[in-house]
Amino acid sequence: MFSLNSVFWFLKISFIFCHLSDPRCFWRIKDTENNIGDTETYCFFSISTKHGYVKNDYFSWNLDKQVTPKTRHLIFSVYLALEEINDSFHILPNISLVVNIECVLQKYAPTWAISTKLGPFLFMSRIPELYCGHFHLPLSNNEQFPHLYQISKKDTSLPLAMVSLVVHFRWNWIGVIITNDDHGIQFLSELRGEMQNNIVCLSVVITIKTQKLVALKELHMNYKQILMSSAKVVIVYGYKDSPIIYALISWKSHGIFRIWVSVSQFDMITIRGDFLLYSSTGTFIFSHQKPEISGFEQFIQTVHPSNYSSEFSFAKLWWTYFRCSLPPSDCKKLKNCPTKTVFKWLFMTPLGMAMSDTCYNLYNAVYGVAHSLHEMLLQQVDAWSKNAGKELEFDPWKMFSVLKTIQFINPAGDLVNMNQNLRQDVEYDVFYIMDFQKVYGLKMKIGRFSGQLSSGQQLYMSKEIIEWATDIDQILPSICSMPCRPGLRKSPQEEKDICCFGCNPCPENEISNMTNMDQCVKCPENQYANEDHTLCLEKVVAILDYKDPLGKALAGFALCFSVLTSVVLGIFLKNRDTPIVKANNQSLSFVLLISLIFCFICSLLYIGHPTMVICILQQTTFAIVFTVATSTILAKTVIVVLAFKITVPGRRMRWLLEIGAPKYIILICTIIQLILCGIWLGTSPPFVDADVHMVHGHIIIVCNKGSVIAFYCVLGYMGSVALASFTVAFLARNLPDTFNEAKLLTFSMLVFCSVWITFIPVYHSTKGKTMVAVEVFSILASSAGLLLCIFAPKCYIILLKPQKNSFQKFRKPHAIADNIS
């Protein structure tokens, strides 16, 4: 036999609600007969030990009358733990724990504040205290409260969890309500840090003073703040004994409804019979993850069979859970479900009584005391054997030290770690609470948060349950500015939060393919932005190709004029002994026609996919053959002028004609052009280039001129020769028509110069393959102008008026034609 001196412990409670990890859904009846709502009573539980089995006297009549229904719910959890411990052979065998309860209704002070007042008395009495309410920062000061230990875990990851929920629904403009104390201020500081990391901004911050008696003027000021705020989502944090409750009740009476995000202690029914955080769009509650305590409802029925005989009586006391893995099959939306279907869904599986956070803390606290006492007994078993028959005394403070280091698994299978230094981040369940037919409340687990997981995986939300149970997708998001759609980028506004911005279109060839992009992304060189600036598309390779209608047309004209020029050359060769051919130096005419054939053919080099060789041939062939053509015209014009000059008495220029001096003009002009082309090819020759910027959406394959200076020198020299030809022809235009073609040469060079003068501005105003087409057209037009203006009248006479093309028709003076042929 042995006896133990009684070891006294005080368990102090503060009421709050809870959930179970499984099942996911709860329902509750708003008890209209209960006019005190979820008001709780401050209670002390003094635990002591007795030898043998002792059954606790669950309720005395007087105590039952003093406590509120919510406090009675808490007391049930203590008695359940005591009953399980006293019936167990594995912990404290042959020893029973008994409890004495003292409850006091506090109206003007928060329940945790009583511990601060009683602290010195308990410390002097050498009585340790376990605080089982929600964690409060002031009570964590070990120097000020060395006798006190908080069972509840600190909400270290709650700010991150709430911000993660806000980000999940794409909200970025929220309000915050906190208590004006160290606890609330620290939470706000941590919340601001997480919001900054996730680009979430505060629309309004309302701090509620912790004094119970808050002036109506201050409540009205807070009302105006929340009313003027455009935030549709408000986070509420503090302790529920603060004036936050009065503010929320007051705002509700004024018709202010927001999407509330809070913690489980604000999941309560007020004295008016409604949820404290009522919202037509529902409320989000974060609660510590806890397992299911089986048999809780059966134990309550054992204690009070008359008061709790049905599921409805349990639902009036607190949340009653049911398994809801599958919603009713005939309901696409919960709000549209018929009442009969919903109740059939509720009672489809066995129901159970849920524990609040404080209930669960009390339950674990009793087990913690039992395990620490059991550990002490094991440590002193040797001392007990040596002192058989004597009472063993235990130091409560030593047991207090043991309790703060132990770990144990409770009957629900949950690992309870009493060492605060080794505790990991708190994991949360996310609940959605809504009214159902005004009399009932439904609470559904829609997600969970674990701070131990990597970023991006910490919050899990059930998309199916959210879509079925909520209307979140049908309300306007809580944002400061409307999102910038793809194709636009955010534009910060001066003196405003980062969440408030304008939207500007993306610059040319840049895109934004997501909502709210800070900067647009430039497309690669081989891609271009579509009209909406949301996609980068592959650029189309564009060349003046033979398959292109324009390419076909230009090639057709080039071939036709080449053939036509060849025909004219054949006509002139056949009629080379006729006066009209001989009168204008037939050899130069043959050179001009051959050069024109090459002029037409060289235009084909501009059509099709260019290569390095083709690019070189394009520019050099064009420059040389056109120089030959224009210099030939210059030579013809000079010969005509010289032929008529020698007919004037006293002139001695016949030797120039006899030695064929004008024909050297062609050779000299061509050699100079060849030298210029050689310098061009030797310094910076033309090459194949892909221009990705010239035309939007296209890659233009062109022949880059290489040296622009060399190109314009070659072109300028050719223009100078053409201008000289035009000038000489213009001066000789009034000589007799029969013997010279001065007027025809003048008109042809006028057409030639007009084409190339027009070419320069048109060429620089076009882009892509159109630019190449303009160059080809200018080559064909200028060449065709020379051919038609010079040779068309002569072919007309040769073919249609042969009688005019005979020596008998010429007068004697015309014999000079033989001298110039």
Helices and strands as residue ranges (DSSP letters): E 9-12, E 25-29, E 42-51, H 61-66, H 69-86, E 95-104, H 111-124, E 129-131, G 137-140, E 148-150, H 158-168, E 173-179, H 182-197, E 201-208, H 216-228, E 233-237, H 244-253, E 259-263, G 264-266, E 283-288, H 296-303, H 311-317, E 320-322, G 334-336, H 339-346, E 352-353, H 357-379, H 381-386, H 396-403, E 407-409, E 415-417, G 420-422, E 427-436, E 440-450, E 459-461, H 463-469, G 472-474, E 488-492, E 501-505, E 510-511, E 521-522, E 527-529, E 536-538, E 540-542, H 549-574, H 579-582, H 586-602, G 603-606, H 612-645, H 654-658, G 661-663, H 664-683, E 687-691, E 698-704, H 708-731, H 742-765, H 769-800, G 802-804, G 807-809, G 812-816, H 817-820
